[in-house]
Amino acid sequence: MHNHEDHEAAELFLFAEDRHLRVYACENVWDKGADVLNVFHDEDGDWQFLCGGDHDDDEAAERIRILCLDHIPARDASINSVSKLPRGGFAVRSSKGEPWFIRSDEARYNGLAAADPMPFVEHVRQSADWLRRRQDAMNDRFDIRHSKTWHYDQDTALFTFTFEDRPTVRADFQSIGSFSTRTSTWLWSWANESVDEHITQDARRVRELGLERHWAPLWLDGWQADEVDGWEMAAIGARLSNAEGCYRAVHDGIQKYDVLRNFRHID
């Protein structure tokens, strides 16, 4: 185990801990410049920043480096995305620039919310109830559930629904996030490179709420989830933006959740 005292100040530092807190990194990350792909925030408060390789052999301790926390975001500012990872949390990504995901039994978002998760659970419940009422009102007027086809255009931020026997319906939309049935993960739209930034503004407001209230599911790029989680995250986004409703578009194993407003009929 080796200490590193040289210090390079990070321009962006979002961790709650002191910049000079001693943390652990593997030799591949510190000595060889490998990307940090695994982050552990231990129950005792320690942080570990690892390359994603195998560190379980007898000589693992000799390959651990001790350094100031500030070194980590100084080298890679994207590490700030997991700066609010709660104790006991584990974040993983496939490569630098890719979204972070929670990969543990504690990944369920109730376990990721603040030390007392009940306010978050209640917020989810209220948002889901709110969205059900909005969905009923939206479908009473436009009944987009029974559209023949649907199409969305990221450039114009317009969602269009066509029907067999009545006028086309169009609405403005914002992308909230998506659920993958293949990987059972939720991904916020602002962390998805395939989604244009201008249609992620409502989702970014959700992220700000999460950072403000320390609700990790709302600011973490992605996490293990199910379809119910998708609707609940969409409900939070819809409620926060006062949208008229939400639509789930399903294609090739991806369930895409968008919030809708400004409905109108198109002749």
C-alpha positions in Angstrom: 0.0 0.0 0.0 1.5 3.3 -1.1 0.8 6.9 -0.2 0.7 9.7 -2.7 1.0 13.2 -1.3 1.5 15.3 -4.5 -1.7 17.3 -5.0 -3.4 18.6 -8.0 -6.6 20.7 -7.3 -9.7 19.6 -9.1 -11.5 22.4 -11.0 -14.9 20.7 -10.3 -15.3 19.1 -6.9 -18.8 18.0 -5.8 -18.0 15.6 -3.0 -19.3 16.5 0.4 -16.1 15.2 2.0 -12.9 17.3 2.5 -10.7 17.5 -0.6 -7.8 16.0 1.4 -9.7 13.0 2.6 -7.5 9.9 2.2 -9.1 7.5 -0.3 -8.0 4.2 -2.0 -7.3 3.7 -5.7 -5.8 0.6 -7.5 -2.4 0.9 -9.2 -4.0 0.5 -12.6 -6.0 3.7 -12.0 -3.2 5.8 -10.4 0.1 4.4 -11.8 -1.1 3.3 -15.2 -3.8 5.8 -16.0 -6.7 3.4 -16.3 -10.2 4.8 -16.1 -12.2 4.5 -12.9 -15.0 2.0 -13.7 -15.9 0.9 -10.2 -16.6 3.2 -7.2 -17.3 1.9 -3.7 -18.5 4.1 -0.8 -18.0 1.8 2.1 -20.2 1.7 5.2 -17.4 3.2 7.3 -17.1 6.2 4.9 -14.1 5.0 2.9 -14.0 5.5 -0.8 -12.5 3.1 -3.3 -11.8 4.0 -7.0 -11.0 0.9 -9.0 -10.4 0.0 -12.7 -12.9 -2.9 -12.7 -10.3 -5.6 -12.8 -9.7 -8.5 -10.3 -8.4 -7.2 -6.9 -9.1 -10.3 -4.8 -5.7 -12.0 -4.9 -3.2 -12.2 -2.1 -1.1 -9.3 -3.4 -4.0 -6.9 -3.9 -3.0 -4.8 -0.9 0.3 -4.1 -2.4 -1.4 -2.6 -5.5 -3.5 -0.2 -3.6 -2.6 3.5 -3.5 -3.7 6.0 -0.8 -4.2 9.5 -2.1 -6.3 12.7 -1.5 -9.9 12.5 -2.8 -9.2 15.7 -4.8 -6.9 13.7 -7.1 -9.7 11.6 -8.5 -12.0 14.3 -10.0 -8.8 16.3 -10.9 -8.0 13.5 -13.3 -11.5 12.7 -14.4 -14.3 15.3 -13.7 -17.0 12.7 -14.6 -16.3 11.0 -11.2 -18.3 13.9 -9.7 -21.4 12.1 -11.0 -21.2 9.6 -8.1 -20.1 12.1 -5.5 -23.4 11.7 -3.7 -23.2 7.9 -3.6 -24.5 6.8 -0.2 -22.5 4.7 2.2 -22.8 1.1 1.2 -23.3 2.1 -2.4 -21.4 0.6 -5.4 -21.4 2.3 -8.8 -20.1 0.8 -12.1 -19.7 1.9 -15.7 -18.5 0.1 -18.8 -16.0 2.9 -19.8 -15.2 6.5 -19.3 -18.0 8.7 -20.6 -20.6 6.0 -20.2 -23.4 6.2 -17.6 -22.9 5.1 -14.0 -25.1 2.3 -12.7 -25.7 0.8 -9.3 -24.9 -2.9 -9.2 -25.8 -4.3 -5.8 -28.7 -5.6 -3.9 -29.1 -2.1 -2.5 -29.6 -0.7 -6.0 -33.4 -0.4 -5.5 -34.0 3.3 -5.3 -35.7 3.1 -1.9 -32.3 2.1 -0.5 -30.5 4.8 -2.4 -32.6 7.7 -1.1 -31.4 9.7 1.9 -30.7 8.2 5.3 -34.4 8.4 6.0 -35.9 7.2 2.7 -39.6 7.8 3.7 -39.9 11.3 2.3 -38.7 10.0 -1.1 -41.0 7.0 -1.0 -43.9 9.4 -0.2 -42.9 11.7 -3.1 -42.9 8.8 -5.5 -46.4 7.7 -4.3 -47.8 11.2 -4.6 -46.3 11.6 -8.1 -47.7 8.3 -9.3 -51.2 9.2 -8.0 -50.9 12.6 -9.7 -49.9 11.1 -13.0 -52.8 8.6 -12.9 -55.2 11.5 -12.7 -53.5 13.4 -15.5 -53.4 10.2 -17.7 -57.1 9.7 -17.2 -57.8 13.3 -18.2 -55.4 13.2 -21.2 -56.9 9.9 -22.5 -60.5 11.2 -22.0 -59.7 14.0 -24.4 -57.3 12.4 -26.9 -57.2 8.7 -26.2 -53.6 8.3 -27.5 -53.6 4.7 -26.1 -55.5 3.6 -29.2 -53.4 5.5 -31.8 -52.6 3.5 -35.0 -49.1 4.9 -35.2 -46.9 7.2 -33.3 -43.8 9.2 -34.2 -41.5 11.6 -32.4 -39.0 14.1 -33.8 -36.2 15.2 -31.5 -35.4 18.3 -33.6 -38.8 19.8 -33.3 -39.6 18.1 -29.9 -43.0 17.0 -31.4 -44.8 13.7 -30.7 -47.5 12.8 -33.3 -50.2 10.2 -33.0 -52.4 9.0 -35.9 -55.7 7.2 -35.8 -57.9 5.2 -38.1 -61.0 7.3 -38.0 -60.2 10.7 -36.4 -57.8 13.6 -36.7 -54.1 13.3 -35.9 -53.0 14.4 -32.5 -49.8 16.3 -31.8 -48.0 17.3 -28.6 -44.8 18.9 -27.4 -42.6 16.4 -25.6 -39.6 16.1 -23.3 -37.7 12.9 -22.8 -37.5 11.7 -19.2 -35.6 8.4 -19.5 -35.7 4.8 -20.6 -36.0 1.3 -19.2 -34.1 -1.5 -20.9 -35.8 -4.9 -20.6 -32.6 -6.6 -21.7 -30.5 -5.2 -18.8 -33.2 -4.3 -16.4 -31.8 -0.8 -15.9 -33.2 2.7 -15.8 -31.3 5.5 -17.6 -32.1 9.2 -17.4 -32.3 11.0 -20.7 -29.7 13.6 -19.7 -27.2 10.6 -19.4 -28.2 9.2 -22.8 -25.9 10.4 -25.6 -28.6 9.5 -28.2 -31.0 12.0 -26.7 -30.7 15.7 -27.8 -30.0 18.0 -24.9 -32.8 20.4 -25.7 -35.4 17.7 -24.9 -33.9 16.7 -21.5 -34.7 19.9 -19.7 -37.5 18.4 -17.7 -35.3 15.5 -16.7 -32.6 17.9 -15.7 -35.0 19.5 -13.3 -35.6 16.1 -11.7 -31.8 15.7 -11.3 -31.6 19.1 -9.6 -34.4 18.0 -7.2 -32.5 14.9 -6.4 -29.3 16.7 -5.7 -31.1 19.2 -3.5 -32.8 16.5 -1.4 -30.1 13.9 -1.6 -32.3 11.5 -3.5 -29.8 9.4 -5.4 -32.2 7.8 -7.9 -32.9 11.2 -9.3 -29.3 12.2 -10.0 -27.5 8.9 -10.6 -27.2 8.3 -14.3 -28.8 4.8 -14.1 -29.6 1.9 -11.8 -31.1 -1.5 -11.7 -34.8 -1.2 -12.1 -38.1 -2.6 -13.4 -41.0 -1.3 -15.4 -42.8 0.1 -12.4 -39.7 2.2 -11.7 -39.9 3.6 -15.2 -43.4 4.8 -14.7 -42.6 6.2 -11.3 -39.6 8.2 -12.5 -41.7 9.5 -15.4 -44.4 10.5 -12.9 -41.9 12.5 -10.9 -40.8 14.3 -14.1 -44.3 14.9 -15.3 -45.4 16.3 -11.9 -42.4 18.5 -11.5 -42.9 20.0 -15.0 -46.7 20.1 -14.7 -47.1 18.1 -17.9 -50.5 17.0 -19.3 -49.5 13.4 -19.4 -46.9 10.8 -20.2 -46.4 8.3 -23.0 -44.3 5.1 -23.1 -42.9 4.2 -26.5 -41.6 0.7 -26.8 -39.1 -0.5 -29.4 -36.5 -3.2 -29.5 -36.4 -3.9 -25.8 -36.3 -0.2 -24.8 -39.2 1.5 -23.1 -38.9 5.3 -23.6 -40.8 7.6 -21.3 -41.7 11.1 -22.5 -43.9 13.8 -20.9 -46.4 15.6 -23.1 -48.0 19.0 -23.1 -49.8 21.4 -25.5 -52.0 18.8 -27.2 -53.8 19.8 -30.4 -55.6 18.1 -33.3 -54.0 18.3 -36.7 -56.3 18.4 -39.7 
